[in-house]
């Protein structure tokens, strides 16, 4: 199963993340299929940049966003809020 999830980058105690499509069995910082964007929670306001059309492409093909990514996508207006 494919997941749209965060891949940690950045220095110790300074996390930044890439939004990637990866196989659900792959490790967090392991192999991935495509980088869709990035997320930095330390900036004010937080930085969340993503390729909207590529996210839609992967969602249509059955990729499931993780809980955190789903929340970010909903806040951005890319996906509808789930109940």
N, C-alpha and C positions, 0 to 999 in steps of 0.2 A: 504494500500500500504506500502511496506517495503522500508525503506531508509537506506543507508549507510551514517552515519553522525558522527560528532564530539560530544563527551560528555565531558564537562569541569570538570577537576580535578585541584588540586593544590591550593595553598594559595591565599589570597587576593593580587591582582596585580602581581601574578606569575602564569599565566595560563599554564596549560598543558592539553592535551586532549587525550581521548581514542577514537579510531575509532570503532564504534559499528554498528550493524544492529538492527534497532528498527522500530516499527510501526510508521507511519508518524504522527499519532494523539497523540503519547506519548510525555510528556514534555521532554525538552532537557536533563535533568539529571534524567529522569524517567526510567521506565523499558526498557530493551533491550533483544535481543535474544542471541547475541554472541559478544564478544570482538574480533576484528580483528587485533588490533595493537594500537600504540600510536604515538602522534605527539607533539613535544615541539618546539614552535616557538622562544623561548628565547635563545636557544643554538646557537653557531656559528660554523659551519653551522647548520641550523635547523635539528632536529632529526625527521625522519619519518620512523617508522618500522611497517610493515604490513605483514600478512600472505597472500602471493600472491594467493596460491591455494584456500584458503577460500573466498577471495574476488571474484575470478572467479566463485566459486560455487554459491555465492549469486547473482552475476550479471546474471548468467545463469537462475536463478530462478525468475528473474524479479525485484530484488531490484534496486532502483535508487539512485545513489550517489548524495549528495548535491553538490552545485556549488563548494565550497571549497574542498571537498573531491575529486571531479572529477578532479580539477586542480592538486591536489597532486598526484593522481593516474596517470595522464597523464605525469607529470614530472618524475615519477618513471618508466614509460614505461609499466604500467600494462594495461591501456586502451588507445585506440586511441583518438587523439584530435578530438573533435566535432566541426563542423563549425558553 
